């Protein structure tokens, strides 16, 4: 008697809400067929066709062969989901939900709309790809999957302003991957990387997205049931603008302000009390927004570090910093609303002025971000809830300021956000992936956070025990497509190297700061020669599987991911060796006291790493921003050569 297949492959992702074994299996016919009229889910059909071909099968359209029954019936699906959930579910769960039945007599899909059908086809594609036996026609286990998302909006925000602007090929491939993970919103964080027609002086060297490219990406996302949401910071983080003429006159501190994202003093944010700031933003909005079909718009308004320090000092002294901030927010909101959009804004400033929350516009969506495992999501979300505002919960990938990520923190931060966001009734979960200080982490470092976050946004119940998930295996199956099962483990483990060095820091790692700010931040408590030697040994062990990696040569990765993780490994190892060399000095901050031959060898190593950084950057990204990124490392190289 043939062995019964497992009820459900453990690597299905996002993990379905309910899987009911039916007993037996579905025989693999040479050809599966689908109805003709499925054009709204053409990309998902392509995924299914790819999966069938990889297993030696064929996918046809029209009647005949072994048909997959497809039925759109929102009311029937809603009744079915109600029985499973024990309560009526919101419209988004029905519209994006599905029932996929794999029975010995055939396959059927019940869905509530085009997005739900696409999600069902994505799951069926995974079932085919993951089914046993691996080397021949698959035997699909007979089962019924009843599935729907927890969060209506499951988004990713990718930083394309510090300093990495991906190529169109990279963005399209990433969109495809996110769609397969049932993500339905993408934001590209912009400060100065949109080619505004009247402002070339700002974006000239940044390789920005053009209006035509944005419209192309918008259409590409829409075909895959993702909403491409416009994103333009509009208050703080405007130093790329106001540090140049003629925009300096708009700055809060035209003479300069010390902020964390630059080496030198420079203007940073817009002046909230200058009407010209709002007129300037209106020009940007009028050119940016028509390129998007989304009616959402993220205007930023975060980290207004210089508010009240310069030109708005008197107004802030008279009315309060929080009041001046709120007045500017409401003025921006009015302009966004007049253009037919719903404003999203980061909630980090207004949350510290709880007495003003009730005055926020009721249709503005607060984005509650926090990137540490212990961020007070519950407290902040409840404050927005009491104020009657819609809100998202926004954790991060923990990739930035790290080189190789912070795996332990990422897992806890994402799980904490999903758990508290669901409990508070957040309408969305937005995974953020930043690029502070040169965007030195390669894209594969972010996969763990993006993959886990997508799964938790779909099924937040998994957040109760995230450590039980086999994240390395999930990464190999859904991100790296590594048949050798190597890259997932390497990425996971290298992301925990920061824990070995001692003195964990918020929002960064010691090994990163050792390279970026060596003159100030090398010797925090807990970092010793012994801890760095132990870290170096850990890095060598963690990266050993790289040599046997066999990633798929798909459009997003191929061999590039292996090379990028090898570079991240070598950067971490270099930071350890640099730290060990300095630990032997009476003054560890005196880099010029390292013996000349040792400094020369370190300089040679770093020079080679910078060249590799440049080569790997251009494999996925545009050249704009590369010199600025490399300069973050070249300042250390110059110090070693001095």
Secondary structure, 3 states (H helix, E strand, C coil): CCCCCCCCCCCCCCCCCEEEEEEEEECCCCEEEECCCCHHHHHHHHHHHHHHHHCCCEEEECCCCEEEEEEECHHHHHHHHHHHHCCCCCHHHHHHCEEEEEECCEEEEEECCHHHHHHHHHHHHHHHHHCCCCCCCCCEEEEEEEECCCCCEEEEEEECCCCCCECHHHHHHHHHHHHHCCCCEEEEECCCCECCCCCHHHHCCCCCECHHHHHHHHHHHHHCCCEEEEECCCCCCCHHHHCCCCHHHHECCCCCECCCCCCCCECCCECCCCHHHHHHHHHHHHHHHHHCCCCEEECCCCCCCCCCCCCCHHHHHHHCHHHHHHHHHHHHHHHHHHCCCEEEEECCCHHHCHHHHHHCCCCCEEEEECCCCCCCHHHHHHHHHHCCCEEEEECECCCCCCCCCCHHHHHHHHHHHHHHHHHHCCCEEEEEECCCCCCCCCHHHHHHHHHHHHHHHHCHHHHHHHHHCCHHHHHHHHHHCECCCCHHHHHHHHCCHHHHCCCCECCECHHHHHHHCCCCCCCCCCCCHHHHHHHHHHHHHHCHHHHHCCECCCCCCCHHHHHHHHHHHHHHHHHHHHHHHHHCCCCCCCHHHCCHHHHHHHHHHHHHHHHHHHHHHHHHECCCCHHHHHHHHHHHHHHHHC
